Amino acid sequence: MAIAKKKKDQGNASFKDGNNEAAAQAYKDGADLLKEMDGATEEQLQASGPLRVALLANLAQAYLKLKDNGKAAEACQIVSEKEKKEGSGMDHWERDN
């Protein structure tokens, strides 16, 4: 999970610098790391939810800046489905983002 957090931080720095392609790649890499956490404890799985939501929301924002509305919508859909299925913590999004 530490690597995913680092990817989020890298994405944030790239996004602030206007390098939206690098930001999108960092956010995607971080979200992909959290997609399947084989061998993770229940606590680790619960803690990863809000970070994955933040990564995907940031990914959608980067895609919008790149004018790739289709990929932005896909990232939002994943967040929406995750919320419906797991209640993964959108209430934490503002704090963690």
Helices and strands as residue ranges (DSSP letters): H 2-16, H 20-35, H 42-65, H 69-86, G 90-92, H 93-96
